[in-house]
Amino acid sequence: MTQTLGPVMLDLKGQGLTQDERELLTQPEVGGVILFGRNVVSADQVSQLCAEMRSVRPGLLIGIDQEGGRVQRLREGVTRIPSMSRLGRDQVTMPEVTLRLCQDAGWLLGMEMAACGLDLSFAPVLDVDVGTSSVIGDRSFSADPQATAEMAGAFIHGLHEAGMVAVGKHFPGHGGVAADSHHELPVDERSMDELRRHDLIPFAVLAARLDAVMPAHVVYPAFDARPAGFSPAWLGMLRESLGFKGVVFSDDLSMAGAASAGSPAERAMKALAAGCDMLLVCNDRDAALEVIEACRGRVARRVSRLRYARARPTLQALTAISRWRRVHARLEALAAE
């Protein structure tokens, strides 16, 4: 019988489970854990930590931000992946080579994360870089929305080859605001016509291929006065107009960009009401406990499909695969530039 998961994804304090955390993971409202840099030493240690968590809660969904470039929590024992902008640098002059590189990078990332015991990385970034957002910047594939969609599509294909799901972020696009939603609530004043012609393109092109989406803690007043992750209008567009059928993760409800929605419990209820399936509550254990209490009896019905379903490779076994050796060498060289 498939184990049901609750709608709360939380974080851990350190590199192993405390007794309090072991008890917390047994709460039925908890469905997942996201790992941060403080939880990570090496690939072997992450593998052991994932096994420890699943000994407490076998069906737990475990994720990490492992985009590449400056957002790569796990570095020891896995391939260094360059930023997405570096992967896309030669897209205009060598499009076929670039798309193959993006696909290979997605495949290698998926294989390595699976080998470490993880179910997903929160990738790829579908934001279009317009030179405004320092928090996005080189995390974006390109300043061209169609090129971003093509390269992200190749990356998604690689993730799927590896049996790993793809999580597109940050819907409907975080690249057009200078403010960082970790510290304040950004407002994107552009018109809906401009958003449709630019930032929305990667999401529209790739909606049917994405397994999950994370909306932005950004307000787009031309469409709704609420941040996208608390907006039934935005998430309704995602599902109804764009045809997205997967899981919607809230961005971290402890971020300053979410504070306008009220207390942690109020943020959770508004995010669920808007259409989110799973709620991230990170770096604030009291807030996580409040959200768990507010979510008593709730089940995240779509989320179990995100679990890694194949037999997991080992990192040692990957080194025997010629494709892994070729891609590893190429990505390491690009990351070192």
VEXVO-294599 format. One record per residue (C-alpha): x, y, z; residue in one letter. Coordinates in steps of 0.05 Angstrom, whole numbers. Layout:
X, Y, Z, A $
...
//
This chain:
0, 0, 0, M $
28, 68, -20, T $
43, 112, 40, Q $
6, 178, 39, T $
44, 242, 51, L $
24, 305, 86, G $
31, 374, 55, P $
89, 401, 97, V $
161, 400, 74, M $
210, 423, 127, L $
284, 426, 140, D $
334, 398, 190, L $
381, 431, 239, K $
445, 392, 223, G $
479, 334, 189, Q $
439, 280, 225, G $
372, 273, 258, L $
359, 297, 328, T $
311, 257, 371, Q $
260, 314, 364, D $
267, 310, 288, E $
258, 235, 288, R $
192, 246, 324, E $
173, 304, 278, L $
182, 261, 216, L $
130, 212, 242, T $
77, 266, 241, Q $
29, 248, 184, P $
24, 321, 162, E $
99, 320, 144, V $
110, 296, 74, G $
180, 317, 58, G $
247, 346, 78, V $
291, 395, 40, I $
366, 394, 52, L $
408, 458, 58, F $
483, 469, 61, G $
485, 460, 136, R $
458, 389, 127, N $
510, 369, 76, V $
582, 346, 82, V $
591, 296, 25, S $
553, 251, -21, A $
564, 191, 25, D $
540, 230, 86, Q $
477, 254, 48, V $
463, 182, 28, S $
468, 160, 100, Q $
424, 218, 123, L $
370, 200, 71, C $
373, 128, 94, A $
366, 150, 166, E $
304, 192, 150, M $
272, 135, 111, R $
284, 87, 168, S $
238, 133, 208, V $
189, 149, 151, R $
199, 102, 91, P $
159, 142, 40, G $
187, 210, 57, L $
201, 257, -2, L $
271, 286, 2, I $
294, 345, -40, G $
352, 393, -48, I $
369, 457, -85, D $
422, 430, -132, Q $
415, 474, -193, E $
489, 483, -208, G $
531, 545, -206, G $
523, 585, -141, R $
462, 543, -120, V $
493, 475, -108, Q $
484, 452, -36, R $
522, 386, -46, L $
592, 394, -73, R $
636, 339, -43, E $
634, 273, -79, G $
591, 296, -138, V $
603, 334, -202, T $
610, 409, -200, R $
556, 435, -247, I $
565, 503, -280, P $
512, 556, -277, S $
455, 550, -327, M $
478, 614, -361, S $
545, 581, -374, R $
511, 520, -403, L $
473, 566, -449, G $
531, 612, -468, R $
540, 584, -538, D $
467, 573, -554, Q $
466, 623, -612, V $
529, 598, -646, T $
525, 524, -629, M $
451, 508, -614, P $
454, 433, -624, E $
517, 426, -581, V $
486, 469, -527, T $
421, 430, -524, L $
460, 365, -519, R $
501, 395, -462, L $
438, 417, -425, C $
408, 348, -434, Q $
471, 314, -409, D $
475, 361, -349, A $
403, 344, -330, G $
417, 269, -337, W $
481, 272, -295, L $
448, 314, -241, L $
389, 266, -238, G $
433, 204, -234, M $
478, 233, -180, E $
421, 258, -137, M $
386, 191, -143, A $
451, 157, -122, A $
453, 201, -61, C $
384, 179, -40, G $
346, 242, -61, L $
280, 244, -97, D $
287, 311, -130, L $
327, 374, -141, S $
288, 438, -146, F $
309, 450, -218, A $
308, 476, -271, P $
302, 552, -263, V $
255, 577, -318, L $
263, 650, -301, D $
286, 694, -359, V $
345, 738, -341, D $
334, 811, -362, V $
393, 838, -323, G $
349, 864, -267, T $
348, 808, -215, S $
413, 793, -178, S $
379, 734, -142, V $
366, 702, -210, I $
422, 727, -255, G $
465, 669, -279, D $
416, 618, -252, R $
376, 632, -315, S $
393, 597, -381, F $
384, 660, -423, S $
355, 729, -432, A $
316, 701, -491, D $
251, 667, -468, P $
246, 619, -526, Q $
319, 598, -519, A $
307, 589, -444, T $
249, 543, -459, A $
290, 502, -508, E $
350, 493, -462, M $
307, 480, -401, A $
268, 429, -443, G $
333, 393, -459, A $
352, 394, -385, F $
284, 366, -367, I $
293, 311, -418, H $
359, 292, -385, G $
327, 291, -316, L $
273, 245, -341, H $
324, 200, -374, E $
354, 191, -305, A $
285, 177, -274, G $
286, 243, -237, M $
228, 292, -236, V $
233, 365, -260, A $
212, 424, -216, V $
205, 489, -255, G $
212, 554, -217, K $
193, 610, -203, H $
125, 616, -237, F $
107, 662, -272, P $
178, 690, -273, G $
224, 723, -221, H $
273, 752, -270, G $
241, 820, -279, G $
247, 847, -207, V $
308, 872, -171, A $
283, 856, -100, A $
300, 789, -68, D $
238, 754, -41, S $
280, 723, 14, H $
285, 793, 45, H $
225, 833, 18, E $
163, 826, -25, L $
181, 844, -97, P $
129, 877, -142, V $
133, 868, -218, D $
96, 926, -250, E $
98, 901, -321, R $
35, 891, -362, S $
4, 823, -374, M $
20, 830, -448, D $
94, 837, -431, E $
92, 779, -382, L $
58, 735, -434, R $
108, 754, -488, R $
168, 743, -443, H $
170, 710, -374, D $
111, 663, -384, L $
138, 632, -448, I $
182, 578, -415, P $
125, 557, -369, F $
75, 556, -426, A $
121, 515, -471, V $
141, 466, -416, L $
79, 460, -372, A $
61, 391, -399, A $
131, 364, -386, R $
141, 391, -316, L $
127, 345, -257, D $
124, 403, -208, A $
125, 479, -206, V $
145, 529, -153, M $
111, 597, -157, P $
146, 662, -139, A $
135, 705, -77, H $
126, 763, -125, V $
65, 808, -137, V $
44, 822, -208, Y $
-10, 876, -198, P $
-30, 875, -272, A $
-62, 807, -257, F $
-71, 799, -182, D $
-54, 838, -119, A $
-31, 774, -84, R $
38, 741, -91, P $
34, 686, -143, A $
41, 630, -92, G $
-21, 655, -55, F $
-61, 671, -118, S $
-117, 625, -142, P $
-116, 667, -206, A $
-43, 652, -222, W $
-46, 579, -202, L $
-112, 572, -238, G $
-78, 599, -301, M $
-22, 549, -292, L $
-70, 490, -289, R $
-126, 512, -334, E $
-95, 556, -388, S $
-25, 524, -390, L $
-49, 453, -377, G $
-2, 437, -319, F $
-21, 372, -285, K $
34, 364, -233, G $
51, 384, -162, V $
54, 457, -139, V $
105, 471, -84, F $
100, 536, -47, S $
165, 574, -41, D $
190, 578, 30, D $
133, 606, 73, L $
185, 634, 122, S $
213, 682, 70, M $
199, 756, 77, A $
162, 754, 11, G $
109, 711, 43, A $
99, 753, 105, A $
43, 795, 75, S $
-2, 733, 78, A $
-3, 734, 154, G $
20, 685, 207, S $
53, 619, 187, P $
-13, 583, 194, A $
-50, 636, 154, E $
4, 633, 99, R $
-5, 557, 97, A $
-80, 560, 90, M $
-77, 614, 37, K $
-25, 576, -3, A $
-67, 512, 0, L $
-130, 550, -19, A $
-94, 581, -78, A $
-75, 512, -104, G $
-8, 493, -73, C $
0, 419, -58, D $
61, 421, -13, M $
85, 476, 34, L $
158, 491, 46, L $
171, 519, 116, V $
246, 527, 127, C $
294, 559, 177, N $
240, 571, 228, D $
221, 509, 269, R $
166, 545, 308, D $
134, 565, 243, A $
139, 494, 217, A $
105, 468, 280, L $
50, 519, 273, E $
38, 499, 200, V $
37, 425, 218, I $
-16, 439, 270, E $
-57, 479, 220, A $
-53, 422, 169, C $
-79, 367, 215, R $
-113, 313, 174, G $
-92, 341, 106, R $
-61, 297, 53, V $
-20, 318, -7, A $
-50, 271, -58, R $
-7, 286, -119, R $
60, 287, -83, V $
76, 212, -79, S $
86, 211, -155, R $
149, 252, -145, L $
186, 196, -108, R $
245, 166, -146, Y $
216, 101, -171, A $
275, 65, -202, R $
330, 23, -171, A $
380, 74, -147, R $
449, 73, -178, P $
511, 80, -134, T $
561, 135, -145, L $
615, 83, -155, Q $
573, 49, -209, A $
564, 115, -245, L $
639, 121, -256, T $
636, 58, -299, A $
587, 90, -348, I $
622, 123, -407, S $
569, 177, -413, R $
578, 196, -340, W $
654, 201, -349, R $
647, 244, -411, R $
595, 291, -382, V $
630, 295, -315, H $
695, 317, -347, A $
660, 369, -390, R $
619, 399, -334, L $
678, 401, -286, E $
718, 438, -338, A $
662, 489, -350, L $
651, 499, -275, A $
726, 513, -266, A $
726, 569, -317, E $
//
